[in-house]
Amino acid sequence: MDFNKVLVETVVCTGADGKGARFKRMLEARQEFKRRQDGCIAAWIGQSIDGQGLFIVQSVFTDKKSWKKISQAITDILDTKDGGLESVFGGPPLVGMFEVQLEALMIPDSAHS
């Protein structure tokens, strides 16, 4: 196993009309859940600045096994409580899983100035 590589899950999605606030809360709950699990390095969401309700949802995992375990836990725990995201999606999400060199995620101090 190469410990210098991590998996980055990226989802681009929108909430259904009239369900944007609930959709955002559900996304935030899932990212918070991920952050509390072993094997998740980081998880966040970002909302588009144009007011269209478009979100990017990203999570960084140590490996594929952790991603699968955490994804299954979300299905088993959160989806059974709130019915899952399918009912609040505004359309099919665009999903990608990427292998990234860990150094690529490090932001140099000079970028913060």
LOMARSE-517296 format. One record per residue (C-alpha): residue number from 1; residue in three letters; chain; x, y, z. Coordinates in nm, 4 decimals. Each point is the difference from the previous one (the first is absolute). Layout:
! LOMARSE-517296
<node pos="NUM" code="ala" unit="A" x="X" y="Y" z="Z"/>
...
END
This chain:
! LOMARSE-517296
<node pos="1" code="met" unit="A" x="0.0000" y="0.0000" z="0.0000"/>
<node pos="2" code="asp" unit="A" x="0.1263" y="0.3464" z="-0.0916"/>
<node pos="3" code="phe" unit="A" x="-0.0577" y="0.2257" z="0.3020"/>
<node pos="4" code="asn" unit="A" x="0.0805" y="0.3084" z="-0.2084"/>
<node pos="5" code="lys" unit="A" x="-0.3226" y="-0.0472" z="-0.1996"/>
<node pos="6" code="val" unit="A" x="-0.3546" y="0.0638" z="0.1169"/>
<node pos="7" code="leu" unit="A" x="-0.3431" y="-0.0282" z="-0.1600"/>
<node pos="8" code="val" unit="A" x="-0.2017" y="0.3136" z="-0.0671"/>
<node pos="9" code="glu" unit="A" x="-0.3712" y="-0.0398" z="-0.0618"/>
<node pos="10" code="thr" unit="A" x="-0.1575" y="0.2910" z="-0.1870"/>
<node pos="11" code="val" unit="A" x="-0.3739" y="0.0441" z="-0.0497"/>
<node pos="12" code="val" unit="A" x="-0.1637" y="0.2881" z="-0.1859"/>
<node pos="13" code="cys" unit="A" x="-0.3743" y="0.0192" z="0.0629"/>
<node pos="14" code="thr" unit="A" x="-0.3073" y="0.2204" z="0.0411"/>
<node pos="15" code="gly" unit="A" x="-0.2990" y="-0.0182" z="0.2268"/>
<node pos="16" code="ala" unit="A" x="-0.3536" y="-0.0393" z="-0.1300"/>
<node pos="17" code="asp" unit="A" x="-0.2156" y="0.3118" z="-0.0311"/>
<node pos="18" code="gly" unit="A" x="-0.1316" y="0.1034" z="0.3398"/>
<node pos="19" code="lys" unit="A" x="0.2277" y="-0.2444" z="0.1817"/>
<node pos="20" code="gly" unit="A" x="0.3277" y="0.1926" z="-0.0116"/>
<node pos="21" code="ala" unit="A" x="0.0275" y="0.0726" z="0.3726"/>
<node pos="22" code="arg" unit="A" x="-0.0770" y="-0.3608" z="0.0974"/>
<node pos="23" code="phe" unit="A" x="0.2402" y="-0.1260" z="-0.2663"/>
<node pos="24" code="lys" unit="A" x="0.2819" y="0.2183" z="0.1359"/>
<node pos="25" code="arg" unit="A" x="-0.0650" y="-0.1147" z="0.3597"/>
<node pos="26" code="met" unit="A" x="0.0085" y="-0.3643" z="-0.1116"/>
<node pos="27" code="leu" unit="A" x="0.3283" y="0.0539" z="-0.1872"/>
<node pos="28" code="glu" unit="A" x="0.1503" y="0.1719" z="0.3045"/>
<node pos="29" code="ala" unit="A" x="-0.1134" y="-0.2839" z="0.2294"/>
<node pos="30" code="arg" unit="A" x="0.1616" y="-0.2590" z="-0.2253"/>
<node pos="31" code="gln" unit="A" x="0.3282" y="0.1916" z="-0.0177"/>
<node pos="32" code="glu" unit="A" x="0.0040" y="0.0430" z="0.3798"/>
<node pos="33" code="phe" unit="A" x="-0.0665" y="-0.3731" z="0.0392"/>
<node pos="34" code="lys" unit="A" x="0.2891" y="-0.0804" z="-0.2348"/>
<node pos="35" code="arg" unit="A" x="0.2397" y="0.2278" z="0.1892"/>
<node pos="36" code="arg" unit="A" x="-0.0655" y="-0.1969" z="0.3203"/>
<node pos="37" code="gln" unit="A" x="0.0915" y="-0.3357" z="-0.1596"/>
<node pos="38" code="asp" unit="A" x="0.3412" y="-0.1649" z="-0.0040"/>
<node pos="39" code="gly" unit="A" x="0.1333" y="0.0057" z="-0.3544"/>
<node pos="40" code="cys" unit="A" x="-0.1455" y="0.3390" z="-0.0949"/>
<node pos="41" code="ile" unit="A" x="0.2677" y="0.2683" z="-0.0097"/>
<node pos="42" code="ala" unit="A" x="-0.2314" y="0.2909" z="-0.0870"/>
<node pos="43" code="ala" unit="A" x="-0.3487" y="0.0707" z="-0.1346"/>
<node pos="44" code="trp" unit="A" x="-0.1678" y="0.3254" z="-0.1043"/>
<node pos="45" code="ile" unit="A" x="-0.2623" y="0.1554" z="-0.2244"/>
<node pos="46" code="gly" unit="A" x="0.0017" y="0.3173" z="-0.2052"/>
<node pos="47" code="gln" unit="A" x="-0.2969" y="0.1821" z="-0.1479"/>
<node pos="48" code="ser" unit="A" x="0.0080" y="0.1808" z="-0.3336"/>
<node pos="49" code="ile" unit="A" x="0.0245" y="0.3756" z="0.0235"/>
<node pos="50" code="asp" unit="A" x="-0.2589" y="0.0638" z="-0.2731"/>
<node pos="51" code="gly" unit="A" x="-0.3009" y="-0.0974" z="0.2125"/>
<node pos="52" code="gln" unit="A" x="-0.0947" y="-0.3021" z="-0.2117"/>
<node pos="53" code="gly" unit="A" x="0.0209" y="-0.2478" z="0.2866"/>
<node pos="54" code="leu" unit="A" x="0.2900" y="-0.1943" z="-0.1503"/>
<node pos="55" code="phe" unit="A" x="0.2253" y="-0.1775" z="0.2501"/>
<node pos="56" code="ile" unit="A" x="0.3413" y="-0.1615" z="-0.0112"/>
<node pos="57" code="val" unit="A" x="0.0408" y="-0.2678" z="0.2649"/>
<node pos="58" code="gln" unit="A" x="0.3504" y="-0.1322" z="0.0584"/>
<node pos="59" code="ser" unit="A" x="0.1448" y="-0.2571" z="0.2356"/>
<node pos="60" code="val" unit="A" x="0.3537" y="-0.1294" z="0.0439"/>
<node pos="61" code="phe" unit="A" x="0.0507" y="-0.3610" z="0.1091"/>
<node pos="62" code="thr" unit="A" x="0.3099" y="-0.1928" z="0.0976"/>
<node pos="63" code="asp" unit="A" x="-0.0909" y="-0.2911" z="-0.2280"/>
<node pos="64" code="lys" unit="A" x="-0.2766" y="-0.1747" z="-0.1942"/>
<node pos="65" code="lys" unit="A" x="-0.0869" y="-0.2254" z="0.2935"/>
<node pos="66" code="ser" unit="A" x="-0.0695" y="0.3026" z="0.2229"/>
<node pos="67" code="trp" unit="A" x="-0.2096" y="0.1658" z="-0.2704"/>
<node pos="68" code="lys" unit="A" x="-0.2124" y="-0.3129" z="-0.0418"/>
<node pos="69" code="lys" unit="A" x="-0.0417" y="-0.0466" z="0.3777"/>
<node pos="70" code="ile" unit="A" x="-0.1016" y="0.3620" z="0.0582"/>
<node pos="71" code="ser" unit="A" x="-0.2337" y="0.0069" z="-0.3008"/>
<node pos="72" code="gln" unit="A" x="-0.1721" y="-0.3142" z="0.1253"/>
<node pos="73" code="ala" unit="A" x="-0.0340" y="0.1501" z="0.3485"/>
<node pos="74" code="ile" unit="A" x="-0.1705" y="0.3057" z="-0.1495"/>
<node pos="75" code="thr" unit="A" x="-0.2441" y="-0.2270" z="-0.1825"/>
<node pos="76" code="asp" unit="A" x="-0.0660" y="-0.2089" z="0.3099"/>
<node pos="77" code="ile" unit="A" x="-0.0247" y="0.2841" z="0.2525"/>
<node pos="78" code="leu" unit="A" x="-0.0880" y="0.3348" z="-0.1590"/>
<node pos="79" code="asp" unit="A" x="-0.2014" y="-0.1149" z="-0.3013"/>
<node pos="80" code="thr" unit="A" x="-0.2221" y="-0.2166" z="0.2182"/>
<node pos="81" code="lys" unit="A" x="-0.0697" y="0.3018" z="0.2255"/>
<node pos="82" code="asp" unit="A" x="-0.0660" y="0.2681" z="-0.2629"/>
<node pos="83" code="gly" unit="A" x="-0.0905" y="-0.1953" z="-0.3133"/>
<node pos="84" code="gly" unit="A" x="0.3218" y="0.0732" z="-0.1889"/>
<node pos="85" code="leu" unit="A" x="0.0951" y="0.2697" z="-0.2475"/>
<node pos="86" code="glu" unit="A" x="-0.1812" y="-0.1427" z="-0.3030"/>
<node pos="87" code="ser" unit="A" x="-0.3275" y="0.1701" z="0.0921"/>
<node pos="88" code="val" unit="A" x="0.1625" y="0.3447" z="0.0196"/>
<node pos="89" code="phe" unit="A" x="0.2371" y="-0.0134" z="-0.3002"/>
<node pos="90" code="gly" unit="A" x="-0.0864" y="0.2448" z="-0.2776"/>
<node pos="91" code="gly" unit="A" x="0.1433" y="-0.2399" z="-0.2561"/>
<node pos="92" code="pro" unit="A" x="0.2618" y="-0.2700" z="-0.0236"/>
<node pos="93" code="pro" unit="A" x="0.3246" y="0.0946" z="0.1753"/>
<node pos="94" code="leu" unit="A" x="0.3351" y="-0.0041" z="-0.1745"/>
<node pos="95" code="val" unit="A" x="0.2275" y="-0.2254" z="0.2077"/>
<node pos="96" code="gly" unit="A" x="0.3708" y="-0.0694" z="-0.0330"/>
<node pos="97" code="met" unit="A" x="0.2627" y="-0.1816" z="0.2060"/>
<node pos="98" code="phe" unit="A" x="0.3593" y="0.1079" z="-0.0443"/>
<node pos="99" code="glu" unit="A" x="0.3353" y="-0.1232" z="0.1254"/>
<node pos="100" code="val" unit="A" x="0.2078" y="0.2994" z="0.1082"/>
<node pos="101" code="gln" unit="A" x="0.3569" y="0.0405" z="0.1191"/>
<node pos="102" code="leu" unit="A" x="-0.0180" y="0.1197" z="0.3599"/>
<node pos="103" code="glu" unit="A" x="0.2510" y="0.2795" z="-0.0680"/>
<node pos="104" code="ala" unit="A" x="-0.2462" y="0.1466" z="-0.2526"/>
<node pos="105" code="leu" unit="A" x="-0.2429" y="0.0716" z="0.2841"/>
<node pos="106" code="met" unit="A" x="0.2527" y="0.1995" z="0.2022"/>
<node pos="107" code="ile" unit="A" x="-0.0445" y="0.3760" z="-0.0371"/>
<node pos="108" code="pro" unit="A" x="0.3271" y="0.1944" z="0.0251"/>
<node pos="109" code="asp" unit="A" x="0.0109" y="0.2684" z="0.2698"/>
<node pos="110" code="ser" unit="A" x="0.0634" y="0.2621" z="-0.2678"/>
<node pos="111" code="ala" unit="A" x="-0.3493" y="-0.0652" z="-0.1447"/>
<node pos="112" code="his" unit="A" x="-0.1631" y="0.1278" z="0.3189"/>
<node pos="113" code="ser" unit="A" x="0.1444" y="0.3526" z="-0.0296"/>
END
